[in-house]
Amino acid sequence: MTKAFTAVVHGRVQGVGFRYFVLTRARSLGLIGSVANRPDGTVRVVAEGPENELDELLTLLERGPSAARVERVEIERHPPSGRYRSFEVVY
């Protein structure tokens, strides 16, 4: 069963390869959605897919790439939108 979440990642998460980290991990897990920097310095991740893979991505978001320093991750679970066909970086 497909599930979905939106996560907002706080900390030192811009300019450290965070979007590429999320993109490659989400694609390798077979998830669809998007990742984007936000003007307030956070990163927003929308992901849809099987629950186990979503949980794995959440664990990865809490760590981030080695140059990042994740302070916290706000998560909102919601039904899948059906609007995504792949996982992409939004600029």
TORVEXTI-309242 format. One record per atom (N, C-alpha, C, O, CB): residue in one letter; atom name; x, y, z. Coordinates in steps of 0.001 Angstrom, whole numbers. Glycine has a CB too. Layout:
BEGIN
aa: a&at: CA&xx: X&yy: Y&zz: Z $
...
This chain:
BEGIN
aa: m&at: N&xx: 840&yy: -1194&zz: 0 $
aa: m&at: CA&xx: 0&yy: 0&zz: 0 $
aa: m&at: C&xx: 876&yy: 1246&zz: 0 $
aa: m&at: O&xx: 1815&yy: 1359&zz: 789 $
aa: m&at: CB&xx: -951&yy: 5&zz: 1220 $
aa: t&at: N&xx: 564&yy: 2164&zz: -881 $
aa: t&at: CA&xx: 1354&yy: 3393&zz: -993 $
aa: t&at: C&xx: 946&yy: 4389&zz: 85 $
aa: t&at: O&xx: -239&yy: 4620&zz: 326 $
aa: t&at: CB&xx: 1186&yy: 4023&zz: -2389 $
aa: k&at: N&xx: 1948&yy: 4969&zz: 724 $
aa: k&at: CA&xx: 1756&yy: 5998&zz: 1750 $
aa: k&at: C&xx: 2552&yy: 7227&zz: 1329 $
aa: k&at: O&xx: 3220&yy: 7218&zz: 295 $
aa: k&at: CB&xx: 2203&yy: 5489&zz: 3176 $
aa: a&at: N&xx: 2478&yy: 8285&zz: 2135 $
aa: a&at: CA&xx: 3208&yy: 9505&zz: 1793 $
aa: a&at: C&xx: 3506&yy: 10318&zz: 3045 $
aa: a&at: O&xx: 2835&yy: 10195&zz: 4070 $
aa: a&at: CB&xx: 2409&yy: 10350&zz: 788 $
aa: f&at: N&xx: 4535&yy: 11155&zz: 2930 $
aa: f&at: CA&xx: 4816&yy: 12130&zz: 3982 $
aa: f&at: C&xx: 5446&yy: 13365&zz: 3372 $
aa: f&at: O&xx: 6009&yy: 13331&zz: 2278 $
aa: f&at: CB&xx: 5738&yy: 11530&zz: 5066 $
aa: t&at: N&xx: 5334&yy: 14459&zz: 4114 $
aa: t&at: CA&xx: 6098&yy: 15669&zz: 3842 $
aa: t&at: C&xx: 6977&yy: 15886&zz: 5061 $
aa: t&at: O&xx: 6495&yy: 15858&zz: 6193 $
aa: t&at: CB&xx: 5162&yy: 16920&zz: 3552 $
aa: a&at: N&xx: 8263&yy: 16101&zz: 4832 $
aa: a&at: CA&xx: 9203&yy: 16335&zz: 5924 $
aa: a&at: C&xx: 9903&yy: 17669&zz: 5685 $
aa: a&at: O&xx: 10259&yy: 18009&zz: 4557 $
aa: a&at: CB&xx: 10240&yy: 15171&zz: 6039 $
aa: v&at: N&xx: 10091&yy: 18408&zz: 6761 $
aa: v&at: CA&xx: 10875&yy: 19636&zz: 6714 $
aa: v&at: C&xx: 12088&yy: 19398&zz: 7610 $
aa: v&at: O&xx: 11956&yy: 19146&zz: 8808 $
aa: v&at: CB&xx: 10031&yy: 20904&zz: 7179 $
aa: v&at: N&xx: 13274&yy: 19484&zz: 6999 $
aa: v&at: CA&xx: 14515&yy: 19180&zz: 7699 $
aa: v&at: C&xx: 15189&yy: 20486&zz: 8094 $
aa: v&at: O&xx: 15446&yy: 21348&zz: 7253 $
aa: v&at: CB&xx: 15459&yy: 18311&zz: 6818 $
aa: h&at: N&xx: 15471&yy: 20619&zz: 9388 $
aa: h&at: CA&xx: 16080&yy: 21823&zz: 9957 $
aa: h&at: C&xx: 17537&yy: 21548&zz: 10317 $
aa: h&at: O&xx: 17901&yy: 20417&zz: 10640 $
aa: h&at: CB&xx: 15294&yy: 22301&zz: 11205 $
aa: g&at: N&xx: 18361&yy: 22583&zz: 10261 $
aa: g&at: CA&xx: 19768&yy: 22481&zz: 10633 $
aa: g&at: C&xx: 20631&yy: 23038&zz: 9519 $
aa: g&at: O&xx: 20193&yy: 23877&zz: 8731 $
aa: g&at: CB&xx: 20155&yy: 21022&zz: 10938 $
aa: r&at: N&xx: 21875&yy: 22555&zz: 9465 $
aa: r&at: CA&xx: 22756&yy: 22951&zz: 8360 $
aa: r&at: C&xx: 22510&yy: 21956&zz: 7234 $
aa: r&at: O&xx: 23183&yy: 20931&zz: 7131 $
aa: r&at: CB&xx: 24289&yy: 22977&zz: 8796 $
aa: v&at: N&xx: 21523&yy: 22282&zz: 6387 $
aa: v&at: CA&xx: 21076&yy: 21328&zz: 5370 $
aa: v&at: C&xx: 21078&yy: 21916&zz: 3965 $
aa: v&at: O&xx: 20674&yy: 21246&zz: 3015 $
aa: v&at: CB&xx: 19692&yy: 20837&zz: 5704 $
aa: q&at: N&xx: 21529&yy: 23165&zz: 3820 $
aa: q&at: CA&xx: 21678&yy: 23752&zz: 2489 $
aa: q&at: C&xx: 23154&yy: 24001&zz: 2231 $
aa: q&at: O&xx: 23905&yy: 24378&zz: 3131 $
aa: q&at: CB&xx: 20860&yy: 25073&zz: 2356 $
aa: g&at: N&xx: 23560&yy: 23781&zz: 973 $
aa: g&at: CA&xx: 24953&yy: 23978&zz: 605 $
aa: g&at: C&xx: 25866&yy: 22848&zz: 1041 $
aa: g&at: O&xx: 27087&yy: 23004&zz: 1059 $
aa: g&at: CB&xx: 25443&yy: 25252&zz: 1184 $
aa: v&at: N&xx: 25281&yy: 21705&zz: 1396 $
aa: v&at: CA&xx: 26067&yy: 20563&zz: 1885 $
aa: v&at: C&xx: 25746&yy: 19281&zz: 1117 $
aa: v&at: O&xx: 26120&yy: 18192&zz: 1552 $
aa: v&at: CB&xx: 25810&yy: 20347&zz: 3380 $
aa: g&at: N&xx: 25055&yy: 19399&zz: -25 $
aa: g&at: CA&xx: 24715&yy: 18228&zz: -829 $
aa: g&at: C&xx: 23491&yy: 17471&zz: -341 $
aa: g&at: O&xx: 23285&yy: 16312&zz: -700 $
aa: g&at: CB&xx: 25872&yy: 17302&zz: -864 $
aa: f&at: N&xx: 22676&yy: 18132&zz: 482 $
aa: f&at: CA&xx: 21531&yy: 17445&zz: 1077 $
aa: f&at: C&xx: 20507&yy: 17017&zz: 22 $
aa: f&at: O&xx: 20003&yy: 15896&zz: 78 $
aa: f&at: CB&xx: 20863&yy: 18345&zz: 2111 $
aa: r&at: N&xx: 20193&yy: 17896&zz: -940 $
aa: r&at: CA&xx: 19188&yy: 17538&zz: -1953 $
aa: r&at: C&xx: 19650&yy: 16347&zz: -2783 $
aa: r&at: O&xx: 18867&yy: 15434&zz: -3047 $
aa: r&at: CB&xx: 18897&yy: 18738&zz: -2874 $
aa: y&at: N&xx: 20909&yy: 16348&zz: -3195 $
aa: y&at: CA&xx: 21426&yy: 15226&zz: -3979 $
aa: y&at: C&xx: 21410&yy: 13944&zz: -3156 $
aa: y&at: O&xx: 21076&yy: 12878&zz: -3675 $
aa: y&at: CB&xx: 22853&yy: 15522&zz: -4473 $
aa: f&at: N&xx: 21767&yy: 14037&zz: -1878 $
aa: f&at: CA&xx: 21723&yy: 12898&zz: -950 $
aa: f&at: C&xx: 20316&yy: 12312&zz: -915 $
aa: f&at: O&xx: 20140&yy: 11099&zz: -1034 $
aa: f&at: CB&xx: 22167&yy: 13327&zz: 477 $
aa: v&at: N&xx: 19311&yy: 13177&zz: -749 $
aa: v&at: CA&xx: 17918&yy: 12710&zz: -689 $
aa: v&at: C&xx: 17496&yy: 12112&zz: -2030 $
aa: v&at: O&xx: 16868&yy: 11055&zz: -2075 $
aa: v&at: CB&xx: 16969&yy: 13871&zz: -300 $
aa: l&at: N&xx: 17846&yy: 12796&zz: -3121 $
aa: l&at: CA&xx: 17490&yy: 12329&zz: -4457 $
aa: l&at: C&xx: 18004&yy: 10912&zz: -4704 $
aa: l&at: O&xx: 17241&yy: 10041&zz: -5122 $
aa: l&at: CB&xx: 18046&yy: 13281&zz: -5517 $
aa: t&at: N&xx: 19278&yy: 10678&zz: -4452 $
aa: t&at: CA&xx: 19846&yy: 9355&zz: -4742 $
aa: t&at: C&xx: 19282&yy: 8286&zz: -3814 $
aa: t&at: O&xx: 19018&yy: 7167&zz: -4253 $
aa: t&at: CB&xx: 21370&yy: 9393&zz: -4619 $
aa: r&at: N&xx: 19096&yy: 8612&zz: -2550 $
aa: r&at: CA&xx: 18561&yy: 7611&zz: -1607 $
aa: r&at: C&xx: 17112&yy: 7279&zz: -1929 $
aa: r&at: O&xx: 16725&yy: 6110&zz: -1930 $
aa: r&at: CB&xx: 18671&yy: 8117&zz: -156 $
aa: a&at: N&xx: 16307&yy: 8309&zz: -2202 $
aa: a&at: CA&xx: 14889&yy: 8081&zz: -2505 $
aa: a&at: C&xx: 14735&yy: 7256&zz: -3779 $
aa: a&at: O&xx: 13921&yy: 6334&zz: -3828 $
aa: a&at: CB&xx: 14143&yy: 9423&zz: -2650 $
aa: r&at: N&xx: 15510&yy: 7583&zz: -4804 $
aa: r&at: CA&xx: 15431&yy: 6812&zz: -6050 $
aa: r&at: C&xx: 15862&yy: 5369&zz: -5823 $
aa: r&at: O&xx: 15243&yy: 4451&zz: -6361 $
aa: r&at: CB&xx: 16302&yy: 7458&zz: -7141 $
aa: s&at: N&xx: 16908&yy: 5154&zz: -5037 $
aa: s&at: CA&xx: 17375&yy: 3786&zz: -4792 $
aa: s&at: C&xx: 16345&yy: 2975&zz: -4009 $
aa: s&at: O&xx: 16305&yy: 1749&zz: -4110 $
aa: s&at: CB&xx: 18706&yy: 3806&zz: -4035 $
aa: l&at: N&xx: 15513&yy: 3666&zz: -3230 $
aa: l&at: CA&xx: 14443&yy: 2993&zz: -2477 $
aa: l&at: C&xx: 13174&yy: 2824&zz: -3310 $
aa: l&at: O&xx: 12206&yy: 2215&zz: -2854 $
aa: l&at: CB&xx: 14121&yy: 3780&zz: -1207 $
aa: g&at: N&xx: 13178&yy: 3367&zz: -4540 $
aa: g&at: CA&xx: 12007&yy: 3248&zz: -5407 $
aa: g&at: C&xx: 10885&yy: 4199&zz: -5060 $
aa: g&at: O&xx: 9732&yy: 3955&zz: -5414 $
aa: g&at: CB&xx: 11492&yy: 1862&zz: -5362 $
aa: l&at: N&xx: 11209&yy: 5289&zz: -4364 $
aa: l&at: CA&xx: 10202&yy: 6271&zz: -3964 $
aa: l&at: C&xx: 10029&yy: 7335&zz: -5042 $
aa: l&at: O&xx: 10911&yy: 7548&zz: -5873 $
aa: l&at: CB&xx: 10588&yy: 6926&zz: -2629 $
aa: i&at: N&xx: 8883&yy: 7994&zz: -5012 $
aa: i&at: CA&xx: 8629&yy: 9134&zz: -5886 $
aa: i&at: C&xx: 8343&yy: 10353&zz: -5022 $
aa: i&at: O&xx: 7945&yy: 10225&zz: -3864 $
aa: i&at: CB&xx: 7443&yy: 8849&zz: -6860 $
aa: g&at: N&xx: 8550&yy: 11547&zz: -5596 $
aa: g&at: CA&xx: 8306&yy: 12771&zz: -4849 $
aa: g&at: C&xx: 9279&yy: 13847&zz: -5255 $
aa: g&at: O&xx: 9715&yy: 13908&zz: -6405 $
aa: g&at: CB&xx: 8400&yy: 12518&zz: -3359 $
aa: s&at: N&xx: 9624&yy: 14716&zz: -4282 $
aa: s&at: CA&xx: 10517&yy: 15830&zz: -4593 $
aa: s&at: C&xx: 11269&yy: 16286&zz: -3353 $
aa: s&at: O&xx: 10883&yy: 16002&zz: -2219 $
aa: s&at: CB&xx: 9731&yy: 16998&zz: -5189 $
aa: v&at: N&xx: 12358&yy: 17004&zz: -3612 $
aa: v&at: CA&xx: 13145&yy: 17628&zz: -2551 $
aa: v&at: C&xx: 13481&yy: 19034&zz: -3010 $
aa: v&at: O&xx: 13805&yy: 19248&zz: -4178 $
aa: v&at: CB&xx: 14445&yy: 16804&zz: -2224 $
aa: a&at: N&xx: 13404&yy: 20006&zz: -2085 $
aa: a&at: CA&xx: 13642&yy: 21399&zz: -2449 $
aa: a&at: C&xx: 14195&yy: 22173&zz: -1260 $
aa: a&at: O&xx: 13803&yy: 21947&zz: -115 $
aa: a&at: CB&xx: 12349&yy: 22054&zz: -2957 $
aa: n&at: N&xx: 15119&yy: 23096&zz: -1556 $
aa: n&at: CA&xx: 15535&yy: 24072&zz: -548 $
aa: n&at: C&xx: 14410&yy: 25068&zz: -360 $
aa: n&at: O&xx: 13694&yy: 25403&zz: -1303 $
aa: n&at: CB&xx: 16858&yy: 24794&zz: -959 $
aa: r&at: N&xx: 14261&yy: 25543&zz: 881 $
aa: r&at: CA&xx: 13264&yy: 26582&zz: 1155 $
aa: r&at: C&xx: 13980&yy: 27856&zz: 1572 $
aa: r&at: O&xx: 15098&yy: 27802&zz: 2083 $
aa: r&at: CB&xx: 12261&yy: 26128&zz: 2260 $
aa: p&at: N&xx: 13337&yy: 29011&zz: 1355 $
aa: p&at: CA&xx: 13979&yy: 30298&zz: 1668 $
aa: p&at: C&xx: 14408&yy: 30440&zz: 3130 $
aa: p&at: O&xx: 15319&yy: 31214&zz: 3426 $
aa: p&at: CB&xx: 13042&yy: 31422&zz: 1323 $
aa: d&at: N&xx: 13771&yy: 29710&zz: 4046 $
aa: d&at: CA&xx: 14110&yy: 29833&zz: 5468 $
aa: d&at: C&xx: 15313&yy: 28982&zz: 5878 $
aa: d&at: O&xx: 15650&yy: 28917&zz: 7060 $
aa: d&at: CB&xx: 12916&yy: 29447&zz: 6309 $
aa: g&at: N&xx: 15968&yy: 28321&zz: 4896 $
aa: g&at: CA&xx: 17152&yy: 27525&zz: 5201 $
aa: g&at: C&xx: 16871&yy: 26059&zz: 5458 $
aa: g&at: O&xx: 17801&yy: 25288&zz: 5694 $
aa: g&at: CB&xx: 17834&yy: 28091&zz: 6378 $
aa: t&at: N&xx: 15610&yy: 25655&zz: 5417 $
aa: t&at: CA&xx: 15254&yy: 24252&zz: 5603 $
aa: t&at: C&xx: 15187&yy: 23554&zz: 4244 $
aa: t&at: O&xx: 15287&yy: 24192&zz: 3196 $
aa: t&at: CB&xx: 13902&yy: 24122&zz: 6352 $
aa: v&at: N&xx: 15018&yy: 22247&zz: 4284 $
aa: v&at: CA&xx: 14813&yy: 21452&zz: 3078 $
aa: v&at: C&xx: 13481&yy: 20721&zz: 3233 $
aa: v&at: O&xx: 13207&yy: 20112&zz: 4267 $
aa: v&at: CB&xx: 16003&yy: 20441&zz: 2839 $
aa: r&at: N&xx: 12661&yy: 20794&zz: 2185 $
aa: r&at: CA&xx: 11349&yy: 20135&zz: 2192 $
aa: r&at: C&xx: 11413&yy: 18892&zz: 1321 $
aa: r&at: O&xx: 11873&yy: 18943&zz: 181 $
aa: r&at: CB&xx: 10229&yy: 21098&zz: 1692 $
aa: v&at: N&xx: 10947&yy: 17777&zz: 1866 $
aa: v&at: CA&xx: 10942&yy: 16504&zz: 1159 $
aa: v&at: C&xx: 9506&yy: 15979&zz: 1131 $
aa: v&at: O&xx: 8861&yy: 15857&zz: 2172 $
aa: v&at: CB&xx: 11911&yy: 15473&zz: 1836 $
aa: v&at: N&xx: 9018&yy: 15671&zz: -63 $
aa: v&at: CA&xx: 7734&yy: 14992&zz: -215 $
aa: v&at: C&xx: 8048&yy: 13635&zz: -812 $
aa: v&at: O&xx: 8683&yy: 13554&zz: -1863 $
aa: v&at: CB&xx: 6720&yy: 15814&zz: -1118 $
aa: a&at: N&xx: 7612&yy: 12569&zz: -158 $
aa: a&at: CA&xx: 7919&yy: 11228&zz: -640 $
aa: a&at: C&xx: 6671&yy: 10353&zz: -596 $
aa: a&at: O&xx: 5860&yy: 10442&zz: 326 $
aa: a&at: CB&xx: 9050&yy: 10596&zz: 195 $
aa: e&at: N&xx: 6537&yy: 9505&zz: -1616 $
aa: e&at: CA&xx: 5428&yy: 8571&zz: -1712 $
aa: e&at: C&xx: 5980&yy: 7198&zz: -2071 $
aa: e&at: O&xx: 6905&yy: 7075&zz: -2874 $
aa: e&at: CB&xx: 4382&yy: 9046&zz: -2759 $
aa: g&at: N&xx: 5399&yy: 6172&zz: -1463 $
aa: g&at: CA&xx: 5824&yy: 4808&zz: -1756 $
aa: g&at: C&xx: 5430&yy: 3868&zz: -640 $
aa: g&at: O&xx: 4624&yy: 4225&zz: 218 $
aa: g&at: CB&xx: 7325&yy: 4750&zz: -1981 $
aa: p&at: N&xx: 5996&yy: 2656&zz: -642 $
aa: p&at: CA&xx: 5697&yy: 1685&zz: 409 $
aa: p&at: C&xx: 6183&yy: 2177&zz: 1774 $
aa: p&at: O&xx: 7206&yy: 2854&zz: 1872 $
aa: p&at: CB&xx: 6339&yy: 332&zz: 79 $
aa: e&at: N&xx: 5446&yy: 1832&zz: 2807 $
aa: e&at: CA&xx: 5727&yy: 2337&zz: 4155 $
aa: e&at: C&xx: 7142&yy: 2007&zz: 4639 $
aa: e&at: O&xx: 7802&yy: 2862&zz: 5229 $
aa: e&at: CB&xx: 4720&yy: 1770&zz: 5128 $
aa: n&at: N&xx: 7615&yy: 784&zz: 4400 $
aa: n&at: CA&xx: 8957&yy: 407&zz: 4875 $
aa: n&at: C&xx: 10034&yy: 1285&zz: 4249 $
aa: n&at: O&xx: 10968&yy: 1704&zz: 4932 $
aa: n&at: CB&xx: 9243&yy: -1068&zz: 4559 $
aa: e&at: N&xx: 9907&yy: 1566&zz: 2952 $
aa: e&at: CA&xx: 10893&yy: 2400&zz: 2263 $
aa: e&at: C&xx: 10801&yy: 3853&zz: 2725 $
aa: e&at: O&xx: 11816&yy: 4541&zz: 2834 $
aa: e&at: CB&xx: 10695&yy: 2318&zz: 743 $
aa: l&at: N&xx: 9581&yy: 4313&zz: 2996 $
aa: l&at: CA&xx: 9420&yy: 5670&zz: 3536 $
aa: l&at: C&xx: 10092&yy: 5788&zz: 4899 $
aa: l&at: O&xx: 10763&yy: 6780&zz: 5184 $
aa: l&at: CB&xx: 7924&yy: 6037&zz: 3649 $
aa: d&at: N&xx: 9909&yy: 4772&zz: 5738 $
aa: d&at: CA&xx: 10542&yy: 4792&zz: 7060 $
aa: d&at: C&xx: 12060&yy: 4789&zz: 6941 $
aa: d&at: O&xx: 12750&yy: 5440&zz: 7726 $
aa: d&at: CB&xx: 10079&yy: 3591&zz: 7894 $
aa: e&at: N&xx: 12585&yy: 4050&zz: 5949 $
aa: e&at: CA&xx: 14028&yy: 4031&zz: 5736 $
aa: e&at: C&xx: 14532&yy: 5406&zz: 5308 $
aa: e&at: O&xx: 15579&yy: 5860&zz: 5768 $
aa: e&at: CB&xx: 14400&yy: 2978&zz: 4685 $
aa: l&at: N&xx: 13776&yy: 6074&zz: 4416 $
aa: l&at: CA&xx: 14165&yy: 7419&zz: 4004 $
aa: l&at: C&xx: 14129&yy: 8382&zz: 5191 $
aa: l&at: O&xx: 15014&yy: 9228&zz: 5321 $
aa: l&at: CB&xx: 13244&yy: 7922&zz: 2881 $
aa: l&at: N&xx: 13137&yy: 8271&zz: 6045 $
aa: l&at: CA&xx: 13071&yy: 9137&zz: 7225 $
aa: l&at: C&xx: 14306&yy: 8964&zz: 8105 $
aa: l&at: O&xx: 14851&yy: 9944&zz: 8612 $
aa: l&at: CB&xx: 11802&yy: 8839&zz: 8038 $
aa: t&at: N&xx: 14741&yy: 7737&zz: 8283 $
aa: t&at: CA&xx: 15952&yy: 7481&zz: 9062 $
aa: t&at: C&xx: 17149&yy: 8175&zz: 8420 $
aa: t&at: O&xx: 17982&yy: 8757&zz: 9115 $
aa: t&at: CB&xx: 16212&yy: 5963&zz: 9182 $
aa: l&at: N&xx: 17232&yy: 8111&zz: 7094 $
aa: l&at: CA&xx: 18324&yy: 8773&zz: 6374 $
aa: l&at: C&xx: 18240&yy: 10291&zz: 6497 $
aa: l&at: O&xx: 19267&yy: 10961&zz: 6602 $
aa: l&at: CB&xx: 18307&yy: 8371&zz: 4901 $
aa: l&at: N&xx: 17020&yy: 10841&zz: 6485 $
aa: l&at: CA&xx: 16844&yy: 12294&zz: 6628 $
aa: l&at: C&xx: 17343&yy: 12777&zz: 7981 $
aa: l&at: O&xx: 17865&yy: 13887&zz: 8088 $
aa: l&at: CB&xx: 15369&yy: 12678&zz: 6450 $
aa: e&at: N&xx: 17192&yy: 11970&zz: 9000 $
aa: e&at: CA&xx: 17623&yy: 12356&zz: 10344 $
aa: e&at: C&xx: 19144&yy: 12439&zz: 10445 $
aa: e&at: O&xx: 19670&yy: 13130&zz: 11317 $
aa: e&at: CB&xx: 17089&yy: 11364&zz: 11374 $
aa: r&at: N&xx: 19852&yy: 11739&zz: 9558 $
aa: r&at: CA&xx: 21323&yy: 11768&zz: 9532 $
aa: r&at: C&xx: 21842&yy: 12766&zz: 8520 $
aa: r&at: O&xx: 22668&yy: 13620&zz: 8844 $
aa: r&at: CB&xx: 21880&yy: 10385&zz: 9218 $
aa: g&at: N&xx: 21353&yy: 12658&zz: 7282 $
aa: g&at: CA&xx: 21823&yy: 13512&zz: 6201 $
aa: g&at: C&xx: 23206&yy: 13106&zz: 5740 $
aa: g&at: O&xx: 23786&yy: 12161&zz: 6274 $
aa: g&at: CB&xx: 21826&yy: 14962&zz: 6636 $
aa: p&at: N&xx: 23748&yy: 13816&zz: 4744 $
aa: p&at: CA&xx: 25117&yy: 13547&zz: 4294 $
aa: p&at: C&xx: 26112&yy: 14003&zz: 5353 $
aa: p&at: O&xx: 25750&yy: 14705&zz: 6297 $
aa: p&at: CB&xx: 25403&yy: 14252&zz: 2947 $
aa: s&at: N&xx: 27362&yy: 13600&zz: 5188 $
aa: s&at: CA&xx: 28361&yy: 13849&zz: 6232 $
aa: s&at: C&xx: 28578&yy: 15328&zz: 6538 $
aa: s&at: O&xx: 28895&yy: 15667&zz: 7678 $
aa: s&at: CB&xx: 29667&yy: 13237&zz: 5828 $
aa: a&at: N&xx: 28416&yy: 16224&zz: 5556 $
aa: a&at: CA&xx: 28646&yy: 17654&zz: 5786 $
aa: a&at: C&xx: 27451&yy: 18348&zz: 6453 $
aa: a&at: O&xx: 27570&yy: 19487&zz: 6905 $
aa: a&at: CB&xx: 28958&yy: 18339&zz: 4468 $
aa: a&at: N&xx: 26325&yy: 17677&zz: 6513 $
aa: a&at: CA&xx: 25117&yy: 18280&zz: 7093 $
aa: a&at: C&xx: 25104&yy: 18129&zz: 8609 $
aa: a&at: O&xx: 25793&yy: 17281&zz: 9176 $
aa: a&at: CB&xx: 23855&yy: 17642&zz: 6492 $
aa: r&at: N&xx: 24307&yy: 18970&zz: 9241 $
aa: r&at: CA&xx: 24041&yy: 18831&zz: 10670 $
aa: r&at: C&xx: 22535&yy: 18986&zz: 10850 $
aa: r&at: O&xx: 22016&yy: 20102&zz: 10898 $
aa: r&at: CB&xx: 24849&yy: 19894&zz: 11531 $
aa: v&at: N&xx: 21846&yy: 17862&zz: 10948 $
aa: v&at: CA&xx: 20392&yy: 17868&zz: 11079 $
aa: v&at: C&xx: 20029&yy: 18106&zz: 12539 $
aa: v&at: O&xx: 20456&yy: 17371&zz: 13429 $
aa: v&at: CB&xx: 19776&yy: 16534&zz: 10565 $
aa: e&at: N&xx: 19225&yy: 19157&zz: 12767 $
aa: e&at: CA&xx: 18776&yy: 19466&zz: 14127 $
aa: e&at: C&xx: 17463&yy: 18769&zz: 14437 $
aa: e&at: O&xx: 17280&yy: 18217&zz: 15522 $
aa: e&at: CB&xx: 18623&yy: 20977&zz: 14312 $
aa: r&at: N&xx: 16542&yy: 18801&zz: 13464 $
aa: r&at: CA&xx: 15266&yy: 18113&zz: 13666 $
aa: r&at: C&xx: 14563&yy: 17937&zz: 12321 $
aa: r&at: O&xx: 14848&yy: 18631&zz: 11345 $
aa: r&at: CB&xx: 14361&yy: 18901&zz: 14660 $
aa: v&at: N&xx: 13636&yy: 16982&zz: 12311 $
aa: v&at: CA&xx: 12839&yy: 16702&zz: 11117 $
aa: v&at: C&xx: 11374&yy: 16728&zz: 11523 $
aa: v&at: O&xx: 10940&yy: 15940&zz: 12364 $
aa: v&at: CB&xx: 13227&yy: 15320&zz: 10470 $
aa: e&at: N&xx: 10619&yy: 17633&zz: 10927 $
aa: e&at: CA&xx: 9172&yy: 17696&zz: 11153 $
aa: e&at: C&xx: 8502&yy: 16845&zz: 10076 $
aa: e&at: O&xx: 8769&yy: 17011&zz: 8886 $
aa: e&at: CB&xx: 8641&yy: 19188&zz: 11122 $
aa: i&at: N&xx: 7633&yy: 15938&zz: 10503 $
aa: i&at: CA&xx: 7011&yy: 14998&zz: 9565 $
aa: i&at: C&xx: 5500&yy: 15116&zz: 9629 $
aa: i&at: O&xx: 4901&yy: 15145&zz: 10703 $
aa: i&at: CB&xx: 7446&yy: 13551&zz: 9868 $
aa: e&at: N&xx: 4905&yy: 15183&zz: 8457 $
aa: e&at: CA&xx: 3450&yy: 15149&zz: 8339 $
aa: e&at: C&xx: 3105&yy: 14023&zz: 7378 $
aa: e&at: O&xx: 3473&yy: 14064&zz: 6204 $
aa: e&at: CB&xx: 2867&yy: 16530&zz: 7844 $
aa: r&at: N&xx: 2401&yy: 13022&zz: 7879 $
aa: r&at: CA&xx: 1967&yy: 11913&zz: 7020 $
aa: r&at: C&xx: 616&yy: 12278&zz: 6405 $
aa: r&at: O&xx: -233&yy: 12880&zz: 7062 $
aa: r&at: CB&xx: 1870&yy: 10565&zz: 7829 $
aa: h&at: N&xx: 430&yy: 11907&zz: 5142 $
aa: h&at: CA&xx: -803&yy: 12234&zz: 4432 $
aa: h&at: C&xx: -1001&yy: 11225&zz: 3313 $
aa: h&at: O&xx: -75&yy: 10483&zz: 2987 $
aa: h&at: CB&xx: -766&yy: 13688&zz: 3872 $
aa: p&at: N&xx: -2187&yy: 11181&zz: 2718 $
aa: p&at: CA&xx: -2407&yy: 10266&zz: 1600 $
aa: p&at: C&xx: -1550&yy: 10675&zz: 402 $
aa: p&at: O&xx: -1253&yy: 11857&zz: 231 $
aa: p&at: CB&xx: -3901&yy: 10238&zz: 1207 $
aa: p&at: N&xx: -1147&yy: 9706&zz: -430 $
aa: p&at: CA&xx: -388&yy: 10048&zz: -1630 $
aa: p&at: C&xx: -1200&yy: 10942&zz: -2559 $
aa: p&at: O&xx: -2416&yy: 10789&zz: -2682 $
aa: p&at: CB&xx: 42&yy: 8779&zz: -2367 $
aa: s&at: N&xx: -516&yy: 11871&zz: -3209 $
aa: s&at: CA&xx: -1207&yy: 12811&zz: -4094 $
aa: s&at: C&xx: -1434&yy: 12225&zz: -5477 $
aa: s&at: O&xx: -2383&yy: 12600&zz: -6165 $
aa: s&at: CB&xx: -417&yy: 14102&zz: -4209 $
aa: g&at: N&xx: -561&yy: 11301&zz: -5890 $
aa: g&at: CA&xx: -658&yy: 10743&zz: -7221 $
aa: g&at: C&xx: -89&yy: 11653&zz: -8302 $
aa: g&at: O&xx: -176&yy: 11326&zz: -9486 $
aa: g&at: CB&xx: -2079&yy: 10437&zz: -7526 $
aa: r&at: N&xx: 490&yy: 12783&zz: -7922 $
aa: r&at: CA&xx: 986&yy: 13734&zz: -8929 $
aa: r&at: C&xx: 2418&yy: 13461&zz: -9359 $
aa: r&at: O&xx: 2878&yy: 14016&zz: -10357 $
aa: r&at: CB&xx: 892&yy: 15139&zz: -8397 $
aa: y&at: N&xx: 3130&yy: 12618&zz: -8625 $
aa: y&at: CA&xx: 4538&yy: 12356&zz: -8939 $
aa: y&at: C&xx: 4695&yy: 11100&zz: -9781 $
aa: y&at: O&xx: 3953&yy: 10131&zz: -9616 $
aa: y&at: CB&xx: 5356&yy: 12225&zz: -7655 $
aa: r&at: N&xx: 5673&yy: 11127&zz: -10689 $
aa: r&at: CA&xx: 5994&yy: 9966&zz: -11526 $
aa: r&at: C&xx: 7420&yy: 9472&zz: -11251 $
aa: r&at: O&xx: 7777&yy: 8348&zz: -11604 $
aa: r&at: CB&xx: 5833&yy: 10320&zz: -13021 $
aa: s&at: N&xx: 8231&yy: 10334&zz: -10612 $
aa: s&at: CA&xx: 9607&yy: 10000&zz: -10284 $
aa: s&at: C&xx: 10005&yy: 10817&zz: -9055 $
aa: s&at: O&xx: 9164&yy: 11492&zz: -8461 $
aa: s&at: CB&xx: 10568&yy: 10278&zz: -11496 $
aa: f&at: N&xx: 11258&yy: 10762&zz: -8678 $
aa: f&at: CA&xx: 11750&yy: 11597&zz: -7584 $
aa: f&at: C&xx: 12676&yy: 12645&zz: -8170 $
aa: f&at: O&xx: 13633&yy: 12308&zz: -8867 $
aa: f&at: CB&xx: 12483&yy: 10745&zz: -6496 $
aa: e&at: N&xx: 12400&yy: 13916&zz: -7895 $
aa: e&at: CA&xx: 13108&yy: 15015&zz: -8551 $
aa: e&at: C&xx: 13510&yy: 16094&zz: -7551 $
aa: e&at: O&xx: 12903&yy: 16247&zz: -6491 $
aa: e&at: CB&xx: 12239&yy: 15621&zz: -9652 $
aa: v&at: N&xx: 14551&yy: 16837&zz: -7921 $
aa: v&at: CA&xx: 14924&yy: 18046&zz: -7191 $
aa: v&at: C&xx: 14109&yy: 19195&zz: -7791 $
aa: v&at: O&xx: 14051&yy: 19353&zz: -9011 $
aa: v&at: CB&xx: 16488&yy: 18329&zz: -7276 $
aa: v&at: N&xx: 13483&yy: 19990&zz: -6928 $
aa: v&at: CA&xx: 12731&yy: 21167&zz: -7365 $
aa: v&at: C&xx: 13589&yy: 22387&zz: -7055 $
aa: v&at: O&xx: 14045&yy: 22559&zz: -5924 $
aa: v&at: CB&xx: 11316&yy: 21259&zz: -6658 $
aa: y&at: N&xx: 13808&yy: 23233&zz: -8057 $
aa: y&at: CA&xx: 14628&yy: 24441&zz: -7882 $
aa: y&at: C&xx: 13740&yy: 25656&zz: -7780 $
aa: y&at: O&xx: 14237&yy: 26773&zz: -7630 $
aa: y&at: CB&xx: 15625&yy: 24609&zz: -9044 $
